[in-house]
Amino acid sequence: MQRRTLLACVLPTVLLTALATAPATAAATAAATAAAPPRAAASPDPSAPKAGRVAHTRPVPRDARTAHTRPVPRDARTRKAIQAFRELHRARLGGTQPTAPAVQQQVHQFWGVEPAAGTHDGLVATHSVTPSYRVSSSADFTYAPTTKAASSCMEVTTVYSQAVGNELWAWDWCGGDGPAVELPMDASFQRTYTSTVNGHAAYSVQLVRTNASTNAWTAYLYNYTTGAWNAFYSKSGQDTSALSYGWDIFEIYASRNPATGTAYYCTDARNVPFESSSIKLRRNGAWTPASPSDSPWEPVAVPNPSDYLCPTLKFVRAGANDHWVVTP
């Protein structure tokens, strides 16, 4: 299956770095899946009232989504992130792969479930969030979790980086060609949109199609204060991702730390859980858990941790395709 796009935020030339070919040991692979599955807490009702909008979102400046220059450092970093994403996305769609030497210095990898086209017109999930997590390398980006329903007009991404900080993105896939709004993981966000799930903070996100004829979609965040779903971003049009399926995945763009031989995030995110639980799909108006028949594990069910430059990385299939956990 064609892999989904990279939401990377670095210059595309780094893709010319090498791909390692040595497999992980059997012990490392076993360790990656041996952890006991956590018990998921109850998630918000997807059919709870929808009212109001997410406060304190920031629209991404229009010129940050184009090639125009602006003498604002934050916008310059955002432009760099967005342009890299576009070029790397085109490379993934074209099936190109890095070639070369023996030691892999940078990787783009992902893992999770990919709900198939035609199986749903809505997706809901509860995603872990760790505002204290700090990315130590300016070249690295962690997108975990990140989710998009099949044919939807937006992708909602948990972003950790030096370039844009720690925040949520709504990436516009229907003509916007970039993140449309961003929401910082500040104290207000944590009070309003997070709850404790499996011992750590998490937010719940829902993407639903609101008009089939125009392919109109709205992304919502669950407001734990009011008990309602607040609109995060709405858009209609044609999905330009060129990928027919959806995804709910862990994704990293990581570089090797020469001092340790592993990726920087392998140390930075030690004891940081990346978790997506209570993944459900809406079909014919009913919400049902994602299942093996509609949401396969990709790129493989049991990944090789060394492919992620982190031999201690654990991939836990905590549910029958409706719950996953990744921990360095």
C-alpha positions, 0 to 999 in steps of 0.5 A, spaced: 500 500 500 502 506 498 504 510 504 501 516 507 504 523 506 510 526 511 508 532 515 515 533 515 518 540 517 525 540 514 528 541 508 527 536 503 534 535 501 535 531 508 531 525 504 537 524 501 540 521 507 541 513 507 536 508 509 539 502 514 538 495 511 540 491 517 534 488 521 533 489 528 534 483 533 529 478 534 529 480 541 528 488 539 522 486 535 519 482 540 520 488 545 517 492 541 510 489 542 511 485 548 508 491 553 501 489 556 496 493 553 493 499 557 486 499 559 482 505 555 478 510 559 471 512 557 471 517 551 466 522 550 460 520 546 461 522 539 454 524 538 454 529 544 452 536 542 456 540 538 456 548 540 461 553 539 468 554 536 475 552 539 477 559 542 484 562 542 486 558 535 491 562 531 490 562 523 496 561 519 498 567 515 496 567 508 503 569 506 506 563 510 502 558 506 506 561 500 512 563 497 512 570 499 517 573 504 515 576 511 520 579 516 517 575 521 521 569 524 515 565 526 512 566 519 519 564 516 519 558 520 512 556 518 514 557 511 520 552 511 515 547 515 510 548 510 514 548 503 518 542 506 511 538 507 509 539 500 515 537 497 516 531 501 509 529 500 510 529 492 516 525 493 512 520 497 506 520 492 511 519 486 514 513 490 521 515 490 526 513 496 532 515 499 538 512 496 545 511 499 550 509 504 551 504 510 549 509 516 542 512 516 542 519 519 535 521 518 528 517 517 521 519 516 517 513 519 510 512 521 505 507 524 498 506 526 491 504 522 489 507 516 481 506 515 479 505 508 476 509 503 468 508 503 468 505 510 466 511 513 464 519 513 467 520 520 472 519 525 473 520 532 479 518 537 482 520 543 489 522 543 495 523 548 498 530 549 504 532 553 506 539 553 512 538 557 515 534 551 521 538 548 524 536 541 532 537 542 534 537 535 532 543 530 531 538 524 526 534 528 519 533 528 514 529 532 507 528 529 503 524 534 498 522 533 495 525 527 489 523 524 485 524 517 478 521 515 478 518 508 476 524 503 476 529 508 478 536 508 483 536 514 488 533 518 488 534 525 495 533 528 499 534 534 505 537 533 512 537 537 518 541 534 522 547 535 520 550 529 513 552 531 513 549 538 508 544 541 501 545 538 495 542 534 494 543 527 488 543 522 492 542 515 487 544 510 487 538 504 481 542 500 485 547 497 488 551 503 495 547 501 497 548 509 495 548 516 489 553 516 489 554 524 494 552 530 492 551 537 498 552 542 498 547 548 497 552 553 494 552 560 487 554 557 488 548 552 489 543 557 484 546 562 478 546 557 480 540 552 484 535 556 482 529 561 486 524 564 486 518 560 490 512 562 494 516 567 496 522 562 493 528 558 489 527 552 484 530 548 478 528 543 478 529 536 472 528 531 472 529 523 465 528 520 462 530 513 457 535 514 455 535 506 456 529 502 454 533 495 460 539 497 464 534 501 464 539 507 467 537 513 468 539 520 473 538 525 471 538 532 475 538 539 471 535 545 470 541 551 471 537 557 468 544 561 461 544 557 461 537 555 460 539 547 464 538 541 467 545 539 468 546 532 476 547 530 476 548 523 471 547 517 472 546 509 469 543 503 471 541 496 476 536 493 481 532 497 488 534 494 492 529 498 491 524 493 491 518 498 484 515 498 484 512 505 485 515 512 490 515 517 490 515 525 498 514 526 504 516 530 509 519 525 516 522 526 521 525 522 528 524 526 535 525 526 541 520 529 544 523 535 552 522 534 553 521 541 548 515 542 547 512 535 540 513 536 535 518 534 534 524 539 527 523 540 529 516 543 532 520 549 527 526 548 521 522 549 523 517 554 517 515 558 512 520 553 506 516 551 504 517 544 497 514 544 490 514 540 485 510 543 477 509 542 478 510 535 471 510 531 468 510 524 461 513 523 458 509 518 450 510 516 450 515 522 452 509 527 459 510 530 463 503 531 470 501 533 475 501 528 476 494 526 481 489 522 476 489 516 476 497 515 483 499 518 489 495 517 495 496 521 500 500 516 506 500 514 506 493 517 503 490 524 509 489 527 514 494 526 522 494 527 524 499 532 531 500 529 527 502 522 525 508 527 532 509 530 530 507 536 531 500 538 527 501 545 521 503 541 515 499 543 509 499 539 503 496 542 496 494 539 492 495 545 485 494 541 483 490 535 485 496 531 482 501 535 487 503 540 495 503 539 500 506 544 508 508 542 513 509 547 520 510 546 
